[in-house]
Amino acid sequence: MLTAITGVNWGDEGKGRMVDLLSEQYDIVVRYQGGNNAGHTVINEKGKFILNLLPSGILRETTVNVMGNGMVIDLEHLVHEIENLRRGGIAISPENLKISERAVICMPYHKLLDCYEEDRLADAKYGSTRRGIAPVYGDKYMKKALRMGDLFHPETTKARLADIVAYKNLTIEGVYGRPPVSADDMWAWLVEYGDILKPYICDAGLYLDKAAKAGKNILFEAQLGALRDIDFGIYPYTSSSNVIGAYAPVGAGIPNHKIDRNIGIMKAYSSCVGEGPFTCELFGEEAEKLRAAGGEYGAATGRPRRVGPFDVVASRYGCRAQGADEIALTKLDILDSLDEIPVTVAYELDGREIHDFPYGDVLEQAKPVNKMFKGWRTDISGCRKKEELPREALEYIAFIEEAVGVKIKYVSVGAERDQYIVL
């Protein structure tokens, strides 16, 4: 069984929590895109863990974890992330962590260029995490990137790096007026952290191909959500990679295989980190109350997330883009204290209602059309069966399920590993 867990909305839907939960049923967990520009927060019996690069299955002792060729990897960040997990009692070795030799390395100059460009854009910035993701993906497609396997070929890699640094300095000095980067410093950084990670680097595609053909269960893990996808998201306020489930086999290294099951993750309300249109957004005291209740602060950056009601228009589109077969609805318990629960059921544009997610500047002009639902005003965090949920909560779930057109199978009622219901 090849299963993808994907975000339906703007990211931060709770994918890491669901991967951690479901990974017990899988032999291998694969991250297939992105870098350390987003985070998954997982709480289990060993504590609270924030993962930026490592697959969430790393918290399961019986699971092998793979970082696929579609990823961009900051070596220094990964080394520190591994060290932090080990201090928390998580065992990590080449037996349970494998890094694709084709994954691209995010260099320090990528982070510098990311920061310089965001500073130049000022109020027109894209909301980058300033971790070098757009510049490194740009280099990948410009064929000016280094990959993990290059660490095993120091002579040719050092010469290539010198050429790349000379090219980068044309922009750093000529466009941004900043001091040039030293090729020697970049090489020293590459060697220092690359040598630590060499034992984990392998032909991950070959490993996964053999595992799939042997009948192993493989779980593909994405970061962010459909509305941050480089092709299908709210461009240019997107990530720089394909987060959709259809890309999973490609970014994992096994394009000759197909996904059997796609589980879309979405919150019982909406949240969004970064810039760009967010039609359902709440403001003021109402927003702050929801933000505080849900702990809506970015796992990678700590930035307060923008929040709003559940957005039917965006979520229906996200389910279609992801090809979701079923849904996990997270953080339903955050709505426990509300007398009334708003839901954005349509957008208003030029005096008319629209129900299909619009493109580009049209989205900037849309206004939310909200419908109110009666709240349940009771603590549901102890519920473990559908029958234990209040009638109002069941009605809320049923409405969302019908509105997005995909069956809701899992409902999360808390952050702990066992706080969920299978419908």
Secondary structure, 3 states (H helix, E strand, C coil): CEEEEEECCCCCCCHHHHHHHHHHHCCEEEECCECCCCCEEEEECCEEEEECCCCHHHHCCCCEEEECCCEEECHHHHHHHHHHHHHCCCCCCCCCEEEECCCEECCHHHHHHHHHHHHHHHHHCCCCCCCCHHHHHHHHHHCCCCEHHHHHCHHHHHHHHHHHHHHHHHHHHHCCCCCCCCHHHHHHHHHHHHHHHHHHEECHHHHHHHHHHCCCCEEEEEEEEHHHCCCCCCCCCCCCCCCCHHHHHHHHCCCCCCCCEEEEEEECCEEECCCCCCCCCCCHHHHHHHHHHHCCECCCCCCECEEECEEHHHHHHHHHHHCCCEEEEECHHHHCCCCEEEEEEEEEECCEEECCCCCCHHHHHCEEEEEEEECCCCCCCCCCCHHHCCHHHHHHHHHHHHHHCCCEEEEECCCCCCCEEEC
